[in-house]
Amino acid sequence: MLSLADVEAARDRVTEVARVTPLEYSHSFSRMTGADVRPKLENFQRTGSFKIRGATNRIATLSEDQKAAGVITASAGNHAQGVALAATRAGVDAKIVMPEHAPIAKVEATEGYGGEVILAGADYNDAQDRAHEIEGAEGRTYVHAFDDEHVMAGQGTIGLEIVEQCPEVDTVVVPIGGGGLISGIATAVKESLDDVRVIGVQAEGASSVAESLKKGVRQEIDAVDTIADGIATRSVGEGPWEVIQQRVDEVVTVSDNEIALALTYLLERSKTLVEGAGAVALAAVLAEKFEYADDETIVPALCGGNIDLNDLTTVVVRGLVQMGRYIKIRTELKDNPGSLERLVEIIADHNANIYGIQHDRTSRDVAMNAAEVVLDLETHGHDHVDELLAALEAHGYEVETLV
């Protein structure tokens, strides 16, 4: 099984490529939770995620014949970029199979780092099947995204940095997709410090480890569905599963809404951009998915910042909804002069800002003498939303909340 010596050896190989990323105290999140929250900002890593560490370590261990034949991998995006950059720096040809619906930003970045991208399949597992076909046909070395001890050891160098930057840490919170990251970090911190907890976090829509722990045997789920595409795998790797069982104290899950809320808070309060997978560790802390004490020192690993801008818009809107800062409502008006003005006056009197209005007289869902109105509103919190809706209903409007 993976050892501290493996992780320490990996650091020697990756030190010229991977940055030592910041670990900083957060006043905002500490105040919100009562804990001493110090995010590990791995979203500032080269290629925007931790994956460059494991990829660099794996490629550094290839034989000369393997380097000449080239490498192949499958990835939802971050591992793709890590392999592309690590291979290019080592003079190794790299092909990367990504799911057909991989974020455009991650596809373009992978190509920019020198990798040849092949799009195949609905998710990571489908892409992996195609990559193995290419591996057999072309004699390339497959660089697994997580189920490889060299990759796991490379990711574990984050744990060595956490130990050095925050030796007083009580709890480290780590995202889980295939398990390579948490197995490396858990090995590094558990073998370096006494009395430190490691909490794993999965998205509810990709909770293979949580299901596996319930049943006591490694499980593969039928499908994944989450905004955290970087951890959207159907199963954990065999090697990581062994480490998780022995070195991870607890695994929890968070919803997409909780992920969106954490991501939005990071943007607003910390001016820090992460992707969905990068927000899950903080989401678990904010949602109190595990027990922690006041003033407990918690290090959530923000593992990546590669988010597609179109996805970012959607996620931020969802986060604002969770904060009570945005609402979309539908109501009906009598199709008379002044009806819309009276509605707008009520909204203005209650200090809500109108982003947009859709006014439709032709909808088949309303009476002939009525009009449908959909409004996008900026609000100031859940209490404000409740007050506004109550005021509209008090004036006789039947209101449907759309988001």
C-alpha positions in Angstrom: 0.0 0.0 0.0 1.1 3.6 -0.6 3.6 4.9 2.0 4.9 8.2 3.2 8.3 7.3 1.6 6.5 7.0 -1.8 5.0 10.5 -1.4 8.4 12.0 -0.3 10.1 10.4 -3.3 7.4 11.9 -5.5 8.1 15.4 -4.2 11.6 15.2 -5.4 10.3 14.4 -8.9 7.6 17.1 -9.1 9.3 20.0 -7.4 10.5 21.6 -10.6 7.0 21.5 -12.2 4.4 21.8 -9.5 4.1 25.0 -7.4 3.9 25.0 -3.6 0.3 26.5 -3.3 -0.9 28.8 -0.6 -2.7 27.8 2.6 -4.4 30.8 4.0 -6.6 31.6 7.0 -10.1 32.7 6.0 -11.8 35.3 8.2 -15.1 34.9 6.4 -15.4 31.2 6.6 -14.0 31.0 10.1 -16.6 33.6 11.2 -19.4 31.7 9.3 -18.6 28.3 10.9 -17.0 29.1 14.2 -14.0 27.0 13.2 -10.5 28.0 12.2 -10.8 27.5 8.4 -7.7 27.6 6.3 -8.2 26.6 2.6 -5.4 24.9 0.7 -5.5 26.9 -2.6 -4.6 24.2 -5.1 -6.7 26.0 -7.6 -3.6 28.3 -8.0 -1.6 25.3 -9.2 -0.1 25.1 -12.7 -2.9 23.9 -15.1 -5.4 25.1 -12.5 -5.5 21.9 -10.5 -3.6 19.3 -8.4 -3.4 16.8 -11.3 -0.1 18.1 -12.6 1.5 16.6 -9.5 0.5 13.0 -10.1 0.9 13.2 -13.9 4.5 14.5 -13.5 5.4 11.8 -11.0 4.1 9.0 -13.2 5.7 10.2 -16.4 9.0 10.7 -14.6 9.0 7.0 -13.8 8.6 5.8 -17.4 11.3 3.8 -19.1 13.0 5.2 -22.2 11.0 2.7 -24.4 7.8 3.8 -22.8 8.5 7.4 -23.4 9.3 6.7 -27.0 5.9 4.9 -27.5 4.0 7.8 -25.9 1.2 7.9 -23.3 -2.6 7.7 -23.3 -5.1 8.7 -20.7 -8.7 9.4 -20.0 -9.9 12.4 -18.1 -12.9 14.7 -17.4 -10.5 17.6 -17.9 -8.0 18.3 -15.1 -5.9 15.2 -15.4 -5.9 15.7 -19.1 -4.2 19.1 -18.7 -1.7 17.7 -16.2 -0.7 14.8 -18.5 -0.5 17.1 -21.5 1.8 19.5 -19.8 3.9 16.9 -18.0 4.3 14.9 -21.2 5.2 17.9 -23.3 7.9 19.0 -20.7 9.3 15.4 -20.8 9.2 15.2 -24.7 6.6 12.5 -24.6 3.7 12.3 -27.1 0.3 12.3 -25.3 -3.2 11.4 -26.4 -6.1 12.2 -24.0 -9.6 10.8 -24.3 -12.2 13.1 -22.8 -16.0 12.7 -22.5 -17.9 14.2 -25.4 -19.5 16.8 -23.1 -16.2 17.8 -21.3 -16.1 21.6 -20.6 -14.8 23.5 -23.7 -12.3 25.4 -21.5 -10.7 22.1 -20.4 -10.6 20.7 -23.9 -8.9 23.8 -25.3 -6.5 24.1 -22.4 -5.4 20.4 -22.8 -4.7 21.1 -26.5 -2.8 24.2 -25.5 -0.5 22.2 -23.3 0.4 20.0 -26.2 -2.0 17.0 -25.8 -4.0 15.4 -28.7 -7.6 15.4 -27.5 -10.1 12.6 -28.5 -13.7 13.1 -27.5 -15.6 9.8 -26.7 -18.3 8.6 -24.4 -20.8 10.1 -22.0 -18.6 10.2 -18.9 -15.2 9.4 -17.6 -15.7 5.6 -17.6 -16.7 5.6 -21.3 -13.7 7.7 -22.1 -11.5 5.3 -20.2 -12.8 2.4 -22.2 -11.8 4.1 -25.4 -8.4 5.1 -24.0 -7.7 1.4 -23.2 -8.5 0.5 -26.8 -5.9 3.0 -28.1 -3.5 1.8 -25.5 -3.7 -1.8 -26.9 -3.6 -0.7 -30.5 -0.7 1.7 -30.3 1.4 0.3 -27.5 1.2 3.4 -25.4 1.4 3.5 -21.6 -1.8 4.3 -19.9 -1.5 7.0 -17.2 -4.4 6.4 -14.9 -6.1 9.4 -13.4 -6.2 7.9 -9.9 -5.6 4.1 -9.7 -1.8 4.2 -9.9 0.5 4.5 -6.9 2.8 6.9 -8.7 -0.1 9.2 -9.4 -1.5 8.8 -5.9 2.0 9.6 -4.5 2.2 12.7 -6.6 -1.1 14.0 -5.4 0.0 13.3 -1.8 2.7 16.0 -2.1 -0.2 18.4 -1.2 -0.4 16.6 2.1 3.3 17.2 2.7 2.7 20.9 2.1 -0.3 21.0 4.4 1.8 19.4 7.2 4.5 22.0 6.7 2.3 25.0 6.3 -0.2 24.1 9.1 1.3 21.5 11.5 -1.5 22.3 14.0 -4.2 21.1 11.6 -7.0 19.0 13.2 -9.0 18.1 10.1 -8.2 17.9 6.4 -11.2 17.9 4.1 -10.6 16.4 0.6 -12.8 15.9 -2.5 -13.2 12.3 -3.8 -13.7 11.3 -7.3 -11.6 8.2 -8.2 -9.7 8.6 -4.9 -6.2 9.3 -6.0 -6.1 12.7 -4.3 -7.5 11.7 -0.9 -5.4 8.5 -0.8 -2.2 10.5 -1.3 -3.1 13.3 1.1 -4.3 10.9 3.8 -1.1 8.9 3.6 1.0 12.0 3.9 -0.8 13.7 6.8 -1.7 10.5 8.7 1.9 9.2 8.7 3.3 12.7 9.5 1.0 13.9 12.3 -0.8 12.4 15.2 -4.5 13.0 15.9 -5.4 14.5 12.5 -8.7 13.6 10.8 -9.2 13.2 7.1 -12.7 13.7 5.8 -13.6 12.8 2.2 -16.4 14.6 0.3 -18.3 13.4 -2.7 -21.1 15.0 -4.8 -24.5 13.3 -4.1 -24.7 12.6 -7.8 -21.4 10.7 -7.9 -21.3 9.0 -4.5 -19.6 5.7 -5.2 -17.3 5.8 -2.2 -20.2 6.6 0.2 -22.1 3.7 -1.2 -19.1 1.4 -1.1 -18.5 2.2 2.6 -22.2 1.4 3.4 -21.9 -2.0 1.8 -18.3 -2.7 2.8 -17.2 -3.5 -0.7 -16.2 -1.3 -3.7 -19.2 -0.3 -5.7 -19.7 1.1 -9.2 -22.8 3.3 -9.6 -24.8 3.3 -12.8 -24.4 6.9 -13.7 -23.1 10.3 -12.5 -25.0 13.6 -12.4 -23.3 16.6 -10.8 -22.0 20.1 -11.5 -18.7 18.8 -10.0 -17.5 17.2 -13.3 -13.9 16.8 -12.0 -15.0 14.2 -9.5 -17.8 12.6 -11.6 -16.6 9.0 -11.6 -18.7 5.9 -11.3 -16.3 4.1 -9.0 -13.3 4.6 -6.9 -10.0 2.9 -7.9 -8.9 -0.3 -6.3 -5.7 1.2 -4.9 -7.4 4.3 -3.5 -10.2 2.2 -2.0 -7.6 0.2 0.1 -6.2 3.5 1.4 -9.5 5.1 2.0 -10.7 2.2 4.2 -7.6 2.4 6.4 -6.8 6.1 6.5 -9.9 8.2 5.8 -12.0 8.8 8.9 -15.4 9.7 7.3 -16.9 10.2 3.9 -19.8 12.7 3.4 -21.8 13.9 0.4 -22.9 17.4 -0.6 -25.7 18.4 -3.0 -25.2 20.5 -6.2 -27.0 23.4 -4.5 -24.5 23.2 -1.6 -21.6 23.1 -4.0 -22.9 26.1 -5.9 -23.4 28.0 -2.7 -19.8 27.4 -1.6 -18.5 28.3 -5.0 -20.4 31.6 -4.9 -19.2 32.4 -1.4 -15.6 31.8 -2.5 -16.1 34.3 -5.4 -17.8 36.9 -3.3 -16.0 36.6 0.1 -12.5 35.4 -0.9 -12.3 36.6 -4.6 -11.3 33.0 -5.4 -12.5 31.1 -8.4 -12.9 27.3 -8.2 -14.7 24.7 -10.2 -17.5 22.5 -8.8 -15.1 19.8 -7.7 -12.9 22.5 -6.1 -15.8 23.7 -3.9 -17.0 20.4 -2.4 -14.6 20.4 0.5 -15.7 23.9 1.6 -19.3 23.0 0.9 -19.1 20.1 3.4 -17.7 22.5 6.1 -20.3 25.2 5.5 -23.2 22.7 5.5 -21.8 21.0 8.6 -21.8 17.6 7.0 -19.5 16.3 9.7 -19.1 17.3 13.3 -16.4 19.8 14.3 -15.6 21.9 17.3 -15.4 25.6 17.7 -11.9 26.8 16.9 -11.0 23.4 15.3 -8.4 24.0 12.6 -9.8 22.7 9.3 -8.1 22.7 6.0 -10.4 22.2 3.0 -8.6 21.4 -0.2 -9.7 23.6 -3.0 -8.5 21.2 -5.7 -9.2 23.0 -8.9 -10.2 26.2 -10.6 -10.9 25.1 -14.2 -14.6 26.0 -14.7 -16.2 26.7 -18.1 -17.5 30.3 -18.1 -21.0 29.2 -19.3 -21.1 26.8 -16.4 -19.9 29.5 -14.1 -22.9 31.7 -14.9 -25.3 28.9 -14.2 -23.6 27.9 -10.9 -23.4 31.4 -9.6 -27.1 32.0 -10.3 -27.9 28.8 -8.4 -25.6 30.0 -5.6 -27.4 33.3 -5.4 -30.7 31.5 -5.1 -29.4 29.5 -2.2 -28.3 32.8 -0.6 -31.7 34.4 -1.1 -30.1 37.0 -3.5 -31.9 36.0 -6.7 -35.4 34.8 -7.4 -37.5 34.3 -10.6 -41.3 34.4 -10.2 -44.3 34.1 -12.4 -47.7 35.7 -12.0 -50.7 36.8 -14.0 -52.1 40.3 -14.6 -55.4 41.5 -15.9 -54.6 42.8 -19.4 -55.5 46.4 -18.5 -53.6 49.7 -18.7 -51.5 50.2 -15.6 -51.5 46.6 -14.4 -47.8 46.1 -14.9 -47.0 49.4 -13.4 -48.9 48.5 -10.2 -47.0 45.3 -9.9 -43.6 47.0 -10.4 -44.5 49.6 -7.8 -45.1 46.9 -5.2 -41.7 45.3 -6.0 -40.0 48.7 -5.9 -41.6 49.6 -2.6 -40.1 46.4 -1.1 -36.6 47.3 -2.4 -36.2 44.5 -4.9 -34.3 45.2 -8.1 -35.7 43.9 -11.4 -33.1 42.2 -13.6 -35.7 41.4 -16.3 -39.3 41.1 -17.2 -41.1 38.9 -19.7 -44.7 39.9 -20.5 -46.7 37.5 -22.6 -50.4 38.1 -23.6 -50.4 35.1 -25.9 -49.7 32.3 -23.5 -52.2 29.5 -23.7 -51.9 29.0 -19.9 -53.7 32.3 -19.1 -57.2 33.6 -19.7 -58.0 35.7 -22.8 -58.1 38.9 -20.7 -54.9 38.2 -18.8 -51.2 38.3 -19.4 -48.4 36.2 -18.0 -45.4 38.0 -16.4 -42.1 36.4 -15.4 -39.7 38.6 -13.4 -36.0 38.1 -12.5 -35.4 39.9 -9.2 -32.4 40.7 -7.1 -33.2 40.4 -3.4 -31.3 40.8 -0.1 -31.7 37.4 1.6 -34.3 34.8 2.5 -36.2 37.1 4.9 -36.5 39.7 2.1 -37.8 37.1 -0.3 -40.4 36.0 2.2 -41.5 39.6 2.8 -41.8 40.3 -0.9 -43.8 37.2 -1.7 -46.1 37.9 1.2 -46.7 41.5 0.0 -47.5 40.3 -3.5 -50.0 37.7 -2.3 -51.5 40.3 0.1 -52.3 42.4 -3.0 -54.0 39.5 -4.7 -51.3 38.2 -6.9 -50.9 34.4 -7.2 -47.1 33.9 -7.4 -45.2 30.9 -8.6 -41.5 30.7 -7.7 -39.6 29.4 -10.6 -36.1 29.4 -9.1 
